[in-house]
Structures are given as structure tokens and as C-alpha cells.
Amino acid sequence: MTLNKKPILSVHNLQVEFPTRKGNLVAVNDISFEVNEGEVLGVVGESGAGKSITGSSIIGLIDPPGRITGGEINFLDQRIDHLSAEEMRTIRGKEIGMVFQDPLTSLNPLYRIGRQLTETIQTHLHLDDKNARLQAINLLAEVGIPSPEIRIDHYPHQFSGGMRQRVVIALALCANPKLIIADEPTTALDVSIQAQVLNLFMDLREQLNLTYLFISHDLSVVEHISNRVQIMYLGRVVESASTEELFKEPNHPYTQALLNEVPRLDLRKRNYTPVSGEIPSPLDPPSGCHFHPRCPHATSKCRNEMPVLKEIAPGRASACFLNESS
């Protein structure tokens, strides 16, 4: 597919903080990126990297006392980070759909899925009950639910995990959104079901010209669905590149370590050092480059100075002192 280079989403110098009894936790630290129309941007990192907080910031769902303390978020040329809760609700669901890791967090177990779908449809579109139900049945069919005219009257517990996730994807599509944020949407599923749901995301993108911000800890998942990849570590972006370039020649030692864990069908062995240890607490981040305690290439400069994300080639950026000429 030929991508339109017009950004649907632009994030500039975003900062998100959570005040705690132990100090101020900076969950997202001065990150910037764009998502173009028809594109899939994969956001990857370990738990605690700030991926999900980034997604929640965009749709105005940061849990208090967390708040955006810097930067701005623009969606379709409109700044949205300073909108009221009511104004944000008109965008969330209608213009931006969301698919979470656990489908049960998006589905009310007490209501039939038909009611949940039709209520969402009627919240954003001017349809009567009959046409809203027809729209809901069509959506269920579109996401691969068999016998949708029967299954529409079932409760969430009557669906398998993979089928529930398909229902959640249908919910996200209810109002024909321009952007879908998918936050670890396959993590809770069996591997075979993961592949089915990923294929569904890819098919829907082609059919509906959807744009995705696809959040995952798994680079092998992101490789199959994304055009571009952004690697996050402890609230910062440490590398961004096209998917093809990133997998062919990763630049940042953290990216290299993550890729070392990805199984390759072509059996090529990567010679990168696997990542060791655990991601530090954002309440007490290391000095200098936050990755230096786990990096096999760390120098005294890495331990004392923070590298800046810089362009190292057209369309590629990395935050590592190894890129500096000697």
C-alpha cells in the first residue's frame, strides 16, 4: 500500500508524570513522533518503558494523579492534550478507537455484546435501533465472528479469549475511527490465536485504510504488522526506524539485545549481546544513559551524560554515544 505522508497523529516533547510518596515518577520523558495516514507504527519496549502510558495519554485516559506535564498531542491538526474530559469523549471512540490487552476490561460481563455494540454505535452515529443492530452484525461478521446474527445476543463469557478480542476490535471500529491504538492486543492469547488476530488487524488495515499505533513488548509481533518501529526504554525513545531497516541493522544496543531474543525462521544467528538484568525503577533512574547498567558497550561518558535522540540516516534516529565519530 502506498502511504499518504500526512500525519494523523503528532506527538511533540510529551512528558507524563505521576507524583508518589517516594518522589516524582517520570513515566514518559520528552518523546516525539508522528503516525502517518495508513501507517502502522509499532512501539516496543519492556514493561515499564512507558509504552502504554503513551497510548493512554493520547486518548486522555491517564489515571490520576498522573498527568501530562509537558509537550503537546495533535490529532488531525487539532491539539487534544488540553481538552476537557467531555470534549475528549467525543474524540475517543469516534475518531480514535482503542483495543486493550485484556478484552474483559472493555466488555461488560452483564450485557449481551449486541447491546454493547449498538450503544457504542448510537453514541457516535445517528442510527435507529434496527440499523444500529444491523451495523453491529456486519461488524461482527467483518472481524470473523461466525453466525454473527446469533452470536450478537450472547454474553462475553460465551466467547473464547480470541473471539472476545475480535468483539473488542469490532467495538473499536464502531464509529469508523481514523486511528486505532492497540495496546498489547495479542499478549493474553495463545500463540495460534495471536496469529489469527494479527492477520485480522492486517486485513482490516487493507480493507478500511486504517492507521494503527501498535504497542507491544514483542518485536516478533511488531515485525509482521508495522511499517515503522519506535523502541522505548524507561520513558524515552532510544531508536526509531522503518521495520525493515531496524530488523536488518539495529543501531542501539538495547534494540540489538531485544532482537537477539527474536527467533528467526532463516536460522541466521545474531551476534548481539542478550539483554541482562531488569529495567530500573523510573523513580530512581540511573545517571547518564539509563541503559548503561545493562549495556555491554557502556563507557564513562554513558554513565554521566544522557545521549540525545539524533538522526543517523534519513528516517532513522538513535540515542547512543556509539554513533559519535571518534
C-alpha positions as CSV (number, residue, x, y, z in Angstrom):
1,M,0.0,0.0,0.0
2,T,1.2,3.5,-0.8
3,L,1.2,5.6,2.3
4,N,-0.1,9.1,2.5
5,K,2.6,11.1,4.3
6,K,0.2,13.4,6.0
7,P,0.4,12.8,9.8
8,I,-2.8,11.8,11.5
9,L,-1.1,11.9,14.9
10,S,1.7,14.2,16.0
11,V,3.3,14.0,19.5
12,H,5.8,16.6,20.4
13,N,8.0,16.6,23.6
14,L,5.4,14.6,25.6
15,Q,6.1,14.4,29.3
16,V,3.9,12.4,31.7
17,E,4.5,12.3,35.5
18,F,3.0,10.6,38.5
19,P,3.6,12.1,41.9
20,T,4.1,9.4,44.5
21,R,5.1,9.2,48.2
22,K,8.6,8.2,47.1
23,G,9.0,11.1,44.7
24,N,8.0,12.1,41.2
25,L,7.8,9.3,38.7
26,V,8.5,10.4,35.1
27,A,6.7,7.7,33.0
28,V,7.2,9.4,29.6
29,N,10.2,11.7,29.2
30,D,10.2,14.2,26.3
31,I,9.2,11.9,23.4
32,S,8.2,13.0,19.9
33,F,6.8,11.0,17.0
34,E,4.3,11.1,14.1
35,V,1.9,8.5,12.7
36,N,1.0,8.9,9.1
37,E,-2.3,8.0,7.4
38,G,-2.5,4.3,6.5
39,E,0.6,3.5,8.6
40,V,1.3,1.1,11.4
41,L,3.8,2.5,14.0
42,G,5.0,-0.2,16.4
43,V,6.0,1.0,19.9
44,V,8.2,-1.6,21.6
45,G,9.9,-2.0,25.0
46,E,9.9,-3.9,28.2
47,S,7.3,-3.5,30.9
48,G,7.9,0.0,32.5
49,A,9.2,1.5,29.3
50,G,6.3,4.0,29.1
51,K,4.5,2.4,26.0
52,S,1.0,2.0,27.5
53,I,1.2,5.4,29.2
54,T,2.0,7.0,25.9
55,G,-1.1,5.4,24.4
56,S,-3.3,6.3,27.4
57,S,-2.0,9.9,27.1
58,I,-3.2,10.2,23.5
59,I,-6.8,9.2,24.4
60,G,-7.0,11.1,27.7
61,L,-7.1,8.0,30.0
62,I,-4.2,8.6,32.4
63,D,-5.2,7.5,35.8
64,P,-4.9,10.3,38.4
65,P,-2.7,11.6,39.9
66,G,-0.8,11.1,36.7
67,R,-0.9,14.0,34.3
68,I,0.7,15.4,31.2
69,T,3.3,17.9,32.3
70,G,4.9,18.9,29.0
71,G,4.6,18.8,25.3
72,E,1.5,18.5,23.1
73,I,-0.5,16.0,21.2
74,N,-2.1,16.9,17.9
75,F,-4.7,14.7,16.1
76,L,-6.0,15.6,12.6
77,D,-4.4,19.1,13.1
78,Q,-6.2,19.6,16.4
79,R,-4.4,19.8,19.7
80,I,-6.1,17.4,22.0
81,D,-4.0,17.1,25.2
82,H,-5.6,20.1,26.8
83,L,-9.3,19.2,26.0
84,S,-11.8,18.7,28.8
85,A,-13.0,15.2,29.7
86,E,-16.3,15.8,27.8
87,E,-14.5,17.0,24.7
88,M,-12.1,14.1,24.8
89,R,-15.0,11.6,25.0
90,T,-16.3,12.9,21.6
91,I,-12.9,12.0,20.0
92,R,-12.3,8.8,21.9
93,G,-14.3,6.0,20.3
94,K,-15.4,8.1,17.3
95,E,-12.1,9.3,15.9
96,I,-9.7,7.1,17.9
97,G,-10.5,3.5,18.7
98,M,-8.7,1.5,21.5
99,V,-8.0,-2.2,21.8
100,F,-6.6,-3.3,25.2
101,Q,-4.7,-6.3,26.2
102,D,-7.5,-8.0,28.2
103,P,-10.8,-7.9,26.3
104,L,-12.7,-8.3,29.6
105,T,-11.6,-4.8,30.6
106,S,-13.5,-3.5,27.5
107,L,-16.6,-5.7,27.8
108,N,-19.3,-5.5,30.4
109,P,-20.0,-9.1,31.5
110,L,-23.6,-8.3,32.5
111,Y,-24.6,-7.1,29.0
112,R,-25.0,-9.0,25.8
113,I,-22.4,-8.0,23.2
114,G,-25.2,-6.7,20.9
115,R,-26.2,-4.2,23.5
116,Q,-22.6,-3.0,24.0
117,L,-22.0,-2.7,20.2
118,T,-25.3,-0.9,19.4
119,E,-24.9,1.5,22.4
120,T,-21.4,2.4,21.2
121,I,-22.7,2.8,17.6
122,Q,-25.6,5.0,18.6
123,T,-23.3,7.1,20.8
124,H,-21.3,8.2,17.8
125,L,-23.6,7.7,14.8
126,H,-27.2,8.8,14.2
127,L,-28.8,5.3,13.7
128,D,-32.1,3.9,15.0
129,D,-32.2,0.6,16.9
130,K,-32.8,-1.5,13.8
131,N,-30.0,-0.1,11.8
132,A,-27.6,0.0,14.7
133,R,-28.2,-3.7,15.2
134,L,-27.6,-4.4,11.5
135,Q,-24.4,-2.4,11.7
136,A,-23.3,-4.4,14.8
137,I,-24.0,-7.7,13.0
138,N,-22.0,-6.5,10.0
139,L,-19.1,-5.5,12.2
140,L,-19.1,-9.0,13.9
141,A,-19.0,-10.6,10.5
142,E,-16.2,-8.3,9.4
143,V,-14.0,-9.3,12.3
144,G,-14.6,-13.0,11.7
145,I,-17.3,-13.9,14.3
146,P,-19.2,-16.9,12.9
147,S,-23.0,-16.7,12.8
148,P,-23.0,-13.1,13.9
149,E,-26.8,-12.8,13.7
150,I,-26.9,-15.4,16.5
151,R,-23.8,-14.5,18.5
152,I,-24.8,-10.9,18.8
153,D,-27.2,-11.9,21.6
154,H,-24.6,-13.8,23.6
155,Y,-22.7,-12.6,26.7
156,P,-18.9,-12.1,26.8
157,H,-18.4,-15.3,28.8
158,Q,-19.8,-17.3,26.0
159,F,-16.9,-16.4,23.8
160,S,-13.3,-17.7,23.8
161,G,-10.5,-15.3,24.5
162,G,-9.7,-14.9,20.8
163,M,-13.3,-14.3,19.9
164,R,-13.7,-11.8,22.7
165,Q,-10.8,-9.9,21.3
166,R,-12.5,-9.9,17.9
167,V,-15.5,-8.4,19.6
168,V,-13.4,-5.7,21.2
169,I,-11.9,-4.9,17.7
170,A,-15.5,-4.6,16.4
171,L,-16.2,-2.2,19.3
172,A,-13.1,-0.1,18.3
173,L,-14.4,0.0,14.7
174,C,-18.0,1.0,15.6
175,A,-17.7,4.7,14.5
176,N,-15.2,4.3,11.7
177,P,-12.2,5.8,13.5
178,K,-9.3,7.3,11.8
179,L,-6.8,5.8,14.2
180,I,-6.7,2.7,16.4
181,I,-4.4,2.4,19.4
182,A,-3.8,-1.3,20.1
183,D,-2.1,-1.9,23.5
184,E,-0.7,-5.4,23.7
185,P,-3.8,-6.8,21.9
186,T,-2.5,-10.3,21.5
187,T,-0.4,-10.8,24.7
188,A,-3.2,-12.6,26.6
189,L,-3.9,-15.1,23.7
190,D,-2.5,-18.4,22.8
191,V,0.2,-18.3,20.0
192,S,-2.1,-19.8,17.3
193,I,-4.8,-17.3,18.3
194,Q,-2.3,-14.4,18.3
195,A,-1.5,-15.1,14.7
196,Q,-5.2,-15.1,13.7
197,V,-5.8,-11.8,15.5
198,L,-2.7,-10.2,13.9
199,N,-3.9,-11.3,10.5
200,L,-7.2,-9.8,11.2
201,F,-5.6,-6.4,12.1
202,M,-3.6,-6.6,8.9
203,D,-6.7,-7.5,6.8
204,L,-8.8,-4.7,8.3
205,R,-6.0,-2.2,7.7
206,E,-6.0,-3.1,4.0
207,Q,-9.8,-3.1,3.7
208,L,-10.5,0.0,5.7
209,N,-7.2,2.0,5.2
210,L,-6.8,2.0,9.0
211,T,-3.9,3.7,10.9
212,Y,-2.5,1.9,13.9
213,L,-0.4,2.8,16.9
214,F,0.5,-0.8,17.8
215,I,2.1,-1.2,21.3
216,S,3.9,-4.4,22.2
217,H,6.8,-5.9,24.2
218,D,7.3,-8.4,21.4
219,L,9.4,-7.4,18.4
220,S,8.4,-10.6,16.5
221,V,4.8,-9.4,16.7
222,V,5.6,-5.9,15.6
223,E,7.8,-7.1,12.7
224,H,4.8,-8.6,11.0
225,I,2.4,-5.7,11.3
226,S,4.4,-2.4,11.4
227,N,5.8,-0.1,8.8
228,R,8.0,1.7,11.4
229,V,9.2,0.8,14.8
230,Q,9.9,3.0,17.8
231,I,11.9,1.5,20.7
232,M,11.3,2.9,24.2
233,Y,13.4,2.4,27.3
234,L,12.5,3.9,30.7
235,G,10.2,6.6,29.3
236,R,12.4,7.6,26.4
237,V,12.6,6.8,22.7
238,V,16.1,5.2,22.1
239,E,15.7,4.2,18.4
240,S,13.2,4.7,15.6
241,A,13.4,3.3,12.0
242,S,11.5,1.5,9.3
243,T,10.7,-2.1,10.3
244,E,12.9,-3.4,7.5
245,E,15.9,-1.3,8.5
246,L,15.5,-1.9,12.2
247,F,15.5,-5.7,11.8
248,K,18.2,-5.7,9.2
249,E,20.7,-3.4,11.1
250,P,19.6,-2.3,14.6
251,N,21.6,0.5,15.9
252,H,21.0,0.9,19.6
253,P,22.5,-1.8,22.0
254,Y,19.0,-2.2,23.6
255,T,17.4,-2.8,20.2
256,Q,20.1,-5.3,19.4
257,A,19.6,-7.1,22.7
258,L,15.8,-7.3,22.1
259,L,16.3,-8.6,18.6
260,N,18.7,-11.2,19.8
261,E,15.7,-12.9,21.6
262,V,13.6,-13.0,18.4
263,P,13.6,-16.4,16.8
264,R,14.5,-16.3,13.1
265,L,13.0,-18.7,10.5
266,D,16.1,-18.3,8.3
267,L,18.2,-19.6,11.2
268,R,20.6,-16.7,11.0
269,K,22.3,-16.2,14.3
270,R,22.6,-12.7,15.6
271,N,25.9,-11.9,17.4
272,Y,24.4,-9.2,19.7
273,T,24.7,-9.5,23.4
274,P,21.4,-10.5,25.1
275,V,19.9,-8.0,27.5
276,S,20.7,-8.8,31.1
277,G,19.1,-7.6,34.3
278,E,15.9,-5.8,34.7
279,I,14.6,-2.4,33.7
280,P,15.4,0.1,36.6
281,S,12.6,1.8,38.5
282,P,11.6,5.1,36.9
283,L,11.5,6.5,40.5
284,D,15.3,6.0,40.7
285,P,16.7,6.0,37.1
286,P,20.4,5.5,36.6
287,S,22.6,8.6,35.9
288,G,23.5,9.4,32.3
289,C,22.2,7.0,29.7
290,H,19.5,5.0,31.6
291,F,20.5,1.8,29.7
292,H,24.2,1.9,30.7
293,P,24.0,-0.6,33.7
294,R,22.8,-3.2,31.2
295,C,24.8,-2.2,28.2
296,P,28.0,-4.1,27.2
297,H,29.4,-1.1,25.4
298,A,28.9,1.5,28.2
299,T,31.7,4.0,28.8
300,S,32.3,6.6,31.5
301,K,30.5,9.1,29.2
302,C,27.4,6.9,29.1
303,R,27.4,6.8,32.9
304,N,27.5,10.5,33.2
305,E,25.7,12.0,30.2
306,M,22.3,11.4,28.6
307,P,22.5,10.8,24.8
308,V,20.1,12.7,22.7
309,L,17.9,11.0,20.0
310,K,19.6,12.1,16.7
311,E,19.0,11.3,13.1
312,I,21.7,8.9,12.0
313,A,20.3,8.3,8.4
314,P,17.2,9.5,6.6
315,G,14.2,8.2,8.5
316,R,16.4,6.7,11.2
317,A,17.2,8.0,14.7
318,S,19.1,6.6,17.7
319,A,20.1,7.8,21.1
320,C,23.6,6.3,21.6
321,F,27.1,7.8,22.0
322,L,28.5,4.9,19.9
323,N,27.2,6.9,16.9
324,E,29.6,9.7,17.5
325,S,32.7,9.7,15.4
326,S,35.9,9.0,17.3
